[in-house]
Amino acid sequence: MAIGQTGTKRKDWVAVGGQYEYRVLTIPRSTSRGDARRMLTEQAEYGRWELARSVIYVGGERKVWLRRKILRVRSTLAETT
């Protein structure tokens, strides 16, 4: 095994639940830091999003990637025995 690799394979990772959905937000430079923080906090609290990545560009524009786990619920109605 090479340096930096782990013992898990992608199919194992997906089986454990490693699937996410992403949302990309572009925040204009005219938005204050407090307003941007407030907006991201609301997304995290009410939408269950977490910060995956953020970039600040030279002009002052911010781009933020949010992610959350995809929850798949299995029906228990069909499993009557």
Biopython code that builds the backbone (N, CA, C, O; Angstrom):
import numpy as np
from Bio.PDB.StructureBuilder import StructureBuilder

atoms = [
    (1, "MET", "N", (0.852, -1.166, 0.000)),
    (1, "MET", "CA", (0.000, 0.000, 0.000)),
    (1, "MET", "C", (0.902, 1.234, 0.000)),
    (1, "MET", "O", (1.857, 1.301, 0.773)),
    (2, "ALA", "N", (0.608, 2.204, -0.854)),
    (2, "ALA", "CA", (1.405, 3.418, -0.968)),
    (2, "ALA", "C", (1.121, 4.369, 0.191)),
    (2, "ALA", "O", (0.109, 4.253, 0.882)),
    (3, "ILE", "N", (2.024, 5.293, 0.379)),
    (3, "ILE", "CA", (1.855, 6.285, 1.438)),
    (3, "ILE", "C", (0.640, 7.159, 1.110)),
    (3, "ILE", "O", (0.474, 7.588, -0.032)),
    (4, "GLY", "N", (-0.185, 7.414, 2.086)),
    (4, "GLY", "CA", (-1.354, 8.261, 1.894)),
    (4, "GLY", "C", (-2.619, 7.502, 1.536)),
    (4, "GLY", "O", (-3.705, 8.082, 1.523)),
    (5, "GLN", "N", (-2.497, 6.229, 1.250)),
    (5, "GLN", "CA", (-3.679, 5.443, 0.927)),
    (5, "GLN", "C", (-4.221, 4.791, 2.183)),
    (5, "GLN", "O", (-3.478, 4.498, 3.119)),
    (6, "THR", "N", (-5.501, 4.573, 2.191)),
    (6, "THR", "CA", (-6.122, 3.862, 3.303)),
    (6, "THR", "C", (-6.534, 2.481, 2.828)),
    (6, "THR", "O", (-6.494, 2.183, 1.635)),
    (7, "GLY", "N", (-6.925, 1.654, 3.762)),
    (7, "GLY", "CA", (-7.280, 0.286, 3.427)),
    (7, "GLY", "C", (-8.695, 0.123, 2.887)),
    (7, "GLY", "O", (-9.076, -0.990, 2.526)),
    (8, "THR", "N", (-9.480, 1.184, 2.818)),
    (8, "THR", "CA", (-10.848, 1.048, 2.339)),
    (8, "THR", "C", (-10.926, 1.337, 0.858)),
    (8, "THR", "O", (-10.207, 2.190, 0.337)),
    (9, "LYS", "N", (-11.785, 0.635, 0.203)),
    (9, "LYS", "CA", (-12.017, 0.851, -1.222)),
    (9, "LYS", "C", (-13.271, 1.677, -1.398)),
    (9, "LYS", "O", (-14.051, 1.841, -0.460)),
    (10, "ARG", "N", (-13.470, 2.200, -2.604)),
    (10, "ARG", "CA", (-14.613, 3.074, -2.858)),
    (10, "ARG", "C", (-15.937, 2.353, -2.610)),
    (10, "ARG", "O", (-16.854, 2.935, -2.030)),
    (11, "LYS", "N", (-16.051, 1.095, -3.042)),
    (11, "LYS", "CA", (-17.327, 0.391, -2.840)),
    (11, "LYS", "C", (-17.620, 0.197, -1.362)),
    (11, "LYS", "O", (-18.784, 0.211, -0.960)),
    (12, "ASP", "N", (-16.587, 0.015, -0.546)),
    (12, "ASP", "CA", (-16.794, -0.078, 0.896)),
    (12, "ASP", "C", (-17.257, 1.259, 1.459)),
    (12, "ASP", "O", (-18.135, 1.318, 2.319)),
    (13, "TRP", "N", (-16.651, 2.327, 0.957)),
    (13, "TRP", "CA", (-17.001, 3.672, 1.411)),
    (13, "TRP", "C", (-18.455, 3.980, 1.082)),
    (13, "TRP", "O", (-19.172, 4.533, 1.916)),
    (14, "VAL", "N", (-18.903, 3.629, -0.124)),
    (14, "VAL", "CA", (-20.285, 3.876, -0.531)),
    (14, "VAL", "C", (-21.227, 2.999, 0.289)),
    (14, "VAL", "O", (-22.312, 3.445, 0.662)),
    (15, "ALA", "N", (-20.829, 1.762, 0.575)),
    (15, "ALA", "CA", (-21.682, 0.862, 1.356)),
    (15, "ALA", "C", (-21.865, 1.380, 2.779)),
    (15, "ALA", "O", (-22.921, 1.173, 3.376)),
    (16, "VAL", "N", (-20.871, 2.041, 3.325)),
    (16, "VAL", "CA", (-20.960, 2.581, 4.670)),
    (16, "VAL", "C", (-21.820, 3.831, 4.693)),
    (16, "VAL", "O", (-22.315, 4.216, 5.752)),
    (17, "GLY", "N", (-22.004, 4.466, 3.560)),
    (17, "GLY", "CA", (-22.862, 5.642, 3.511)),
    (17, "GLY", "C", (-22.130, 6.891, 3.087)),
    (17, "GLY", "O", (-22.491, 7.986, 3.519)),
    (18, "GLY", "N", (-21.116, 6.765, 2.258)),
    (18, "GLY", "CA", (-20.314, 7.908, 1.861)),
    (18, "GLY", "C", (-20.842, 8.632, 0.645)),
    (18, "GLY", "O", (-20.054, 9.002, -0.226)),
    (19, "GLN", "N", (-22.124, 8.849, 0.546)),
    (19, "GLN", "CA", (-22.686, 9.579, -0.583)),
    (19, "GLN", "C", (-23.223, 10.906, -0.083)),
    (19, "GLN", "O", (-23.960, 10.967, 0.901)),
    (20, "TYR", "N", (-22.838, 11.972, -0.784)),
    (20, "TYR", "CA", (-23.234, 13.316, -0.394)),
    (20, "TYR", "C", (-23.897, 14.030, -1.556)),
    (20, "TYR", "O", (-23.654, 13.711, -2.720)),
    (21, "GLU", "N", (-24.732, 14.992, -1.228)),
    (21, "GLU", "CA", (-25.222, 15.919, -2.227)),
    (21, "GLU", "C", (-24.583, 17.265, -1.921)),
    (21, "GLU", "O", (-24.330, 17.594, -0.762)),
    (22, "TYR", "N", (-24.328, 18.033, -2.960)),
    (22, "TYR", "CA", (-23.599, 19.285, -2.820)),
    (22, "TYR", "C", (-24.443, 20.470, -3.266)),
    (22, "TYR", "O", (-25.312, 20.343, -4.129)),
    (23, "ARG", "N", (-24.175, 21.615, -2.669)),
    (23, "ARG", "CA", (-24.783, 22.879, -3.060)),
    (23, "ARG", "C", (-23.658, 23.905, -3.120)),
    (23, "ARG", "O", (-22.890, 24.049, -2.169)),
    (24, "VAL", "N", (-23.564, 24.616, -4.239)),
    (24, "VAL", "CA", (-22.534, 25.633, -4.405)),
    (24, "VAL", "C", (-23.192, 27.005, -4.295)),
    (24, "VAL", "O", (-24.128, 27.315, -5.032)),
    (25, "LEU", "N", (-22.699, 27.816, -3.376)),
    (25, "LEU", "CA", (-23.203, 29.170, -3.181)),
    (25, "LEU", "C", (-22.136, 30.162, -3.613)),
    (25, "LEU", "O", (-20.964, 30.011, -3.269)),
    (26, "THR", "N", (-22.540, 31.171, -4.361)),
    (26, "THR", "CA", (-21.653, 32.257, -4.733)),
    (26, "THR", "C", (-22.106, 33.494, -3.972)),
    (26, "THR", "O", (-23.239, 33.953, -4.115)),
    (27, "ILE", "N", (-21.206, 34.019, -3.169)),
    (27, "ILE", "CA", (-21.534, 35.172, -2.335)),
    (27, "ILE", "C", (-20.826, 36.387, -2.925)),
    (27, "ILE", "O", (-19.597, 36.395, -3.008)),
    (28, "PRO", "N", (-21.568, 37.411, -3.338)),
    (28, "PRO", "CA", (-20.928, 38.579, -3.956)),
    (28, "PRO", "C", (-20.071, 39.354, -2.970)),
    (28, "PRO", "O", (-20.241, 39.241, -1.756)),
    (29, "ARG", "N", (-19.156, 40.135, -3.501)),
    (29, "ARG", "CA", (-18.225, 40.873, -2.650)),
    (29, "ARG", "C", (-18.906, 41.962, -1.832)),
    (29, "ARG", "O", (-18.352, 42.425, -0.835)),
    (30, "SER", "N", (-20.097, 42.373, -2.241)),
    (30, "SER", "CA", (-20.817, 43.413, -1.505)),
    (30, "SER", "C", (-21.444, 42.884, -0.218)),
    (30, "SER", "O", (-21.889, 43.676, 0.613)),
    (31, "THR", "N", (-21.492, 41.567, -0.034)),
    (31, "THR", "CA", (-22.051, 40.965, 1.173)),
    (31, "THR", "C", (-21.029, 41.042, 2.300)),
    (31, "THR", "O", (-19.869, 40.674, 2.113)),
    (32, "SER", "N", (-21.446, 41.512, 3.450)),
    (32, "SER", "CA", (-20.520, 41.619, 4.575)),
    (32, "SER", "C", (-20.193, 40.229, 5.131)),
    (32, "SER", "O", (-20.899, 39.252, 4.880)),
    (33, "ARG", "N", (-19.124, 40.180, 5.875)),
    (33, "ARG", "CA", (-18.693, 38.910, 6.460)),
    (33, "ARG", "C", (-19.737, 38.392, 7.438)),
    (33, "ARG", "O", (-19.989, 37.188, 7.487)),
    (34, "GLY", "N", (-20.343, 39.270, 8.211)),
    (34, "GLY", "CA", (-21.375, 38.862, 9.168)),
    (34, "GLY", "C", (-22.619, 38.307, 8.487)),
    (34, "GLY", "O", (-23.199, 37.320, 8.939)),
    (35, "ASP", "N", (-23.026, 38.959, 7.382)),
    (35, "ASP", "CA", (-24.189, 38.453, 6.642)),
    (35, "ASP", "C", (-23.905, 37.093, 6.016)),
    (35, "ASP", "O", (-24.768, 36.215, 6.007)),
    (36, "ALA", "N", (-22.696, 36.922, 5.495)),
    (36, "ALA", "CA", (-22.326, 35.628, 4.902)),
    (36, "ALA", "C", (-22.305, 34.540, 5.978)),
    (36, "ALA", "O", (-22.784, 33.428, 5.756)),
    (37, "ARG", "N", (-21.752, 34.869, 7.133)),
    (37, "ARG", "CA", (-21.716, 33.901, 8.230)),
    (37, "ARG", "C", (-23.123, 33.541, 8.680)),
    (37, "ARG", "O", (-23.414, 32.372, 8.936)),
    (38, "ARG", "N", (-23.990, 34.530, 8.776)),
    (38, "ARG", "CA", (-25.379, 34.297, 9.190)),
    (38, "ARG", "C", (-26.098, 33.390, 8.183)),
    (38, "ARG", "O", (-26.843, 32.490, 8.570)),
    (39, "MET", "N", (-25.868, 33.634, 6.899)),
    (39, "MET", "CA", (-26.513, 32.830, 5.865)),
    (39, "MET", "C", (-26.033, 31.376, 5.929)),
    (39, "MET", "O", (-26.838, 30.451, 5.821)),
    (40, "LEU", "N", (-24.730, 31.179, 6.104)),
    (40, "LEU", "CA", (-24.188, 29.823, 6.180)),
    (40, "LEU", "C", (-24.631, 29.115, 7.458)),
    (40, "LEU", "O", (-24.842, 27.902, 7.456)),
    (41, "THR", "N", (-24.771, 29.864, 8.540)),
    (41, "THR", "CA", (-25.245, 29.280, 9.790)),
    (41, "THR", "C", (-26.683, 28.790, 9.652)),
    (41, "THR", "O", (-27.023, 27.717, 10.150)),
    (42, "GLU", "N", (-27.520, 29.563, 8.983)),
    (42, "GLU", "CA", (-28.903, 29.134, 8.763)),
    (42, "GLU", "C", (-28.960, 27.886, 7.894)),
    (42, "GLU", "O", (-29.752, 26.983, 8.162)),
    (43, "GLN", "N", (-28.130, 27.826, 6.855)),
    (43, "GLN", "CA", (-28.084, 26.639, 6.005)),
    (43, "GLN", "C", (-27.684, 25.408, 6.822)),
    (43, "GLN", "O", (-28.243, 24.326, 6.643)),
    (44, "ALA", "N", (-26.716, 25.583, 7.716)),
    (44, "ALA", "CA", (-26.238, 24.461, 8.524)),
    (44, "ALA", "C", (-27.286, 24.006, 9.535)),
    (44, "ALA", "O", (-27.483, 22.806, 9.729)),
    (45, "GLU", "N", (-27.958, 24.961, 10.179)),
    (45, "GLU", "CA", (-28.912, 24.601, 11.222)),
    (45, "GLU", "C", (-30.202, 24.014, 10.671)),
    (45, "GLU", "O", (-30.685, 22.996, 11.167)),
    (46, "TYR", "N", (-30.756, 24.647, 9.654)),
    (46, "TYR", "CA", (-32.072, 24.235, 9.176)),
    (46, "TYR", "C", (-32.024, 23.269, 8.004)),
    (46, "TYR", "O", (-32.945, 22.471, 7.833)),
    (47, "GLY", "N", (-30.980, 23.321, 7.198)),
    (47, "GLY", "CA", (-30.894, 22.437, 6.052)),
    (47, "GLY", "C", (-29.953, 21.271, 6.247)),
    (47, "GLY", "O", (-29.819, 20.422, 5.365)),
    (48, "ARG", "N", (-29.289, 21.221, 7.414)),
    (48, "ARG", "CA", (-28.332, 20.161, 7.744)),
    (48, "ARG", "C", (-27.156, 20.111, 6.772)),
    (48, "ARG", "O", (-26.638, 19.036, 6.470)),
    (49, "TRP", "N", (-26.744, 21.268, 6.289)),
    (49, "TRP", "CA", (-25.593, 21.357, 5.398)),
    (49, "TRP", "C", (-24.343, 21.585, 6.232)),
    (49, "TRP", "O", (-24.397, 22.207, 7.293)),
    (50, "GLU", "N", (-23.213, 21.074, 5.742)),
    (50, "GLU", "CA", (-21.932, 21.336, 6.379)),
    (50, "GLU", "C", (-20.975, 21.911, 5.345)),
    (50, "GLU", "O", (-21.122, 21.664, 4.148)),
    (51, "LEU", "N", (-20.014, 22.664, 5.804)),
    (51, "LEU", "CA", (-19.063, 23.321, 4.920)),
    (51, "LEU", "C", (-18.072, 22.291, 4.392)),
    (51, "LEU", "O", (-17.397, 21.615, 5.168)),
    (52, "ALA", "N", (-17.990, 22.177, 3.078)),
    (52, "ALA", "CA", (-17.042, 21.258, 2.461)),
    (52, "ALA", "C", (-15.806, 22.003, 1.967)),
    (52, "ALA", "O", (-14.688, 21.502, 2.094)),
    (53, "ARG", "N", (-15.997, 23.196, 1.406)),
    (53, "ARG", "CA", (-14.889, 23.948, 0.838)),
    (53, "ARG", "C", (-15.315, 25.393, 0.667)),
    (53, "ARG", "O", (-16.492, 25.677, 0.443)),
    (54, "SER", "N", (-14.367, 26.300, 0.773)),
    (54, "SER", "CA", (-14.655, 27.703, 0.500)),
    (54, "SER", "C", (-13.439, 28.337, -0.169)),
    (54, "SER", "O", (-12.294, 27.990, 0.124)),
    (55, "VAL", "N", (-13.716, 29.276, -1.078)),
    (55, "VAL", "CA", (-12.667, 29.970, -1.819)),
    (55, "VAL", "C", (-13.029, 31.449, -1.860)),
    (55, "VAL", "O", (-14.181, 31.811, -2.097)),
    (56, "ILE", "N", (-12.027, 32.302, -1.626)),
    (56, "ILE", "CA", (-12.205, 33.738, -1.786)),
    (56, "ILE", "C", (-11.374, 34.155, -2.990)),
    (56, "ILE", "O", (-10.163, 33.936, -3.022)),
    (57, "TYR", "N", (-12.027, 34.756, -3.981)),
    (57, "TYR", "CA", (-11.347, 35.159, -5.198)),
    (57, "TYR", "C", (-10.762, 36.558, -5.054)),
    (57, "TYR", "O", (-11.081, 37.277, -4.107)),
    (58, "VAL", "N", (-9.910, 36.939, -5.991)),
    (58, "VAL", "CA", (-9.194, 38.209, -5.936)),
    (58, "VAL", "C", (-10.149, 39.391, -5.855)),
    (58, "VAL", "O", (-9.872, 40.334, -5.113)),
    (59, "GLY", "N", (-11.232, 39.385, -6.564)),
    (59, "GLY", "CA", (-12.186, 40.484, -6.555)),
    (59, "GLY", "C", (-12.996, 40.582, -5.278)),
    (59, "GLY", "O", (-13.717, 41.562, -5.092)),
    (60, "GLY", "N", (-12.903, 39.603, -4.392)),
    (60, "GLY", "CA", (-13.645, 39.621, -3.139)),
    (60, "GLY", "C", (-14.846, 38.693, -3.141)),
    (60, "GLY", "O", (-15.494, 38.525, -2.108)),
    (61, "GLU", "N", (-15.157, 38.086, -4.280)),
    (61, "GLU", "CA", (-16.274, 37.149, -4.354)),
    (61, "GLU", "C", (-15.900, 35.862, -3.631)),
    (61, "GLU", "O", (-14.758, 35.407, -3.703)),
    (62, "ARG", "N", (-16.865, 35.284, -2.938)),
    (62, "ARG", "CA", (-16.661, 34.025, -2.222)),
    (62, "ARG", "C", (-17.483, 32.930, -2.888)),
    (62, "ARG", "O", (-18.617, 33.158, -3.309)),
    (63, "LYS", "N", (-16.906, 31.758, -2.977)),
    (63, "LYS", "CA", (-17.641, 30.593, -3.457)),
    (63, "LYS", "C", (-17.541, 29.531, -2.367)),
    (63, "LYS", "O", (-16.454, 29.216, -1.883)),
    (64, "VAL", "N", (-18.689, 28.988, -1.993)),
    (64, "VAL", "CA", (-18.767, 28.061, -0.871)),
    (64, "VAL", "C", (-19.445, 26.781, -1.335)),
    (64, "VAL", "O", (-20.496, 26.824, -1.974)),
    (65, "TRP", "N", (-18.843, 25.643, -1.013)),
    (65, "TRP", "CA", (-19.434, 24.343, -1.307)),
    (65, "TRP", "C", (-19.946, 23.764, -0.002)),
    (65, "TRP", "O", (-19.195, 23.600, 0.959)),
    (66, "LEU", "N", (-21.238, 23.455, 0.019)),
    (66, "LEU", "CA", (-21.862, 22.822, 1.176)),
    (66, "LEU", "C", (-22.221, 21.395, 0.806)),
    (66, "LEU", "O", (-22.523, 21.108, -0.352)),
    (67, "ARG", "N", (-22.190, 20.511, 1.772)),
    (67, "ARG", "CA", (-22.562, 19.119, 1.505)),
    (67, "ARG", "C", (-23.396, 18.579, 2.643)),
    (67, "ARG", "O", (-23.314, 19.046, 3.779)),
    (68, "ARG", "N", (-24.202, 17.582, 2.312)),
    (68, "ARG", "CA", (-24.940, 16.834, 3.328)),
    (68, "ARG", "C", (-25.108, 15.413, 2.851)),
    (68, "ARG", "O", (-25.156, 15.142, 1.651)),
    (69, "LYS", "N", (-25.195, 14.512, 3.803)),
    (69, "LYS", "CA", (-25.335, 13.105, 3.478)),
    (69, "LYS", "C", (-26.687, 12.824, 2.871)),
    (69, "LYS", "O", (-27.699, 13.377, 3.302)),
    (70, "ILE", "N", (-26.705, 11.972, 1.878)),
    (70, "ILE", "CA", (-27.963, 11.521, 1.287)),
    (70, "ILE", "C", (-28.495, 10.394, 2.167)),
    (70, "ILE", "O", (-27.834, 9.373, 2.356)),
    (71, "LEU", "N", (-29.678, 10.589, 2.693)),
    (71, "LEU", "CA", (-30.292, 9.581, 3.546)),
    (71, "LEU", "C", (-31.320, 8.802, 2.737)),
    (71, "LEU", "O", (-32.271, 9.373, 2.203)),
    (72, "ARG", "N", (-31.122, 7.535, 2.657)),
    (72, "ARG", "CA", (-32.069, 6.684, 1.942)),
    (72, "ARG", "C", (-32.795, 5.832, 2.972)),
    (72, "ARG", "O", (-32.171, 5.101, 3.741)),
    (73, "VAL", "N", (-34.096, 5.933, 2.977)),
    (73, "VAL", "CA", (-34.909, 5.218, 3.954)),
    (73, "VAL", "C", (-35.555, 4.028, 3.261)),
    (73, "VAL", "O", (-36.171, 4.156, 2.203)),
    (74, "ARG", "N", (-35.400, 2.890, 3.877)),
    (74, "ARG", "CA", (-36.011, 1.680, 3.329)),
    (74, "ARG", "C", (-37.403, 1.513, 3.926)),
    (74, "ARG", "O", (-37.616, 1.750, 5.115)),
    (75, "SER", "N", (-38.333, 1.106, 3.093)),
    (75, "SER", "CA", (-39.689, 0.882, 3.558)),
    (75, "SER", "C", (-39.755, -0.416, 4.358)),
    (75, "SER", "O", (-39.206, -1.438, 3.948)),
    (76, "THR", "N", (-40.413, -0.364, 5.471)),
    (76, "THR", "CA", (-40.581, -1.577, 6.285)),
    (76, "THR", "C", (-41.927, -2.242, 6.035)),
    (76, "THR", "O", (-42.211, -3.300, 6.596)),
    (77, "LEU", "N", (-42.753, -1.631, 5.200)),
    (77, "LEU", "CA", (-44.079, -2.190, 4.927)),
    (77, "LEU", "C", (-44.011, -3.446, 4.068)),
    (77, "LEU", "O", (-44.839, -4.341, 4.238)),
    (78, "ALA", "N", (-43.061, -3.539, 3.162)),
    (78, "ALA", "CA", (-42.959, -4.687, 2.266)),
    (78, "ALA", "C", (-42.310, -5.890, 2.925)),
    (78, "ALA", "O", (-42.337, -6.985, 2.364)),
    (79, "GLU", "N", (-41.728, -5.711, 4.105)),
    (79, "GLU", "CA", (-40.981, -6.792, 4.744)),
    (79, "GLU", "C", (-41.796, -7.546, 5.774)),
    (79, "GLU", "O", (-41.239, -7.984, 6.781)),
    (80, "THR", "N", (-43.073, -7.713, 5.567)),
    (80, "THR", "CA", (-43.896, -8.492, 6.516)),
    (80, "THR", "C", (-43.735, -9.970, 6.229)),
    (80, "THR", "O", (-43.835, -10.406, 5.082)),
    (81, "THR", "N", (-43.481, -10.746, 7.292)),
    (81, "THR", "CA", (-43.305, -12.188, 7.119)),
    (81, "THR", "C", (-44.307, -12.979, 7.906)),
    (81, "THR", "O", (-44.291, -14.209, 7.866)),
]
sb = StructureBuilder()
sb.init_structure("model")
sb.init_model(0)
sb.init_chain("A")
sb.init_seg("    ")
for serial, (resi, resn, name, xyz) in enumerate(atoms, 1):
    if name == "N":
        sb.init_residue(resn, " ", resi, " ")
    sb.init_atom(name, np.array(xyz, "f"), 0.0, 1.0, " ", f" {name:<3s}", serial, name[0])
structure = sb.get_structure()
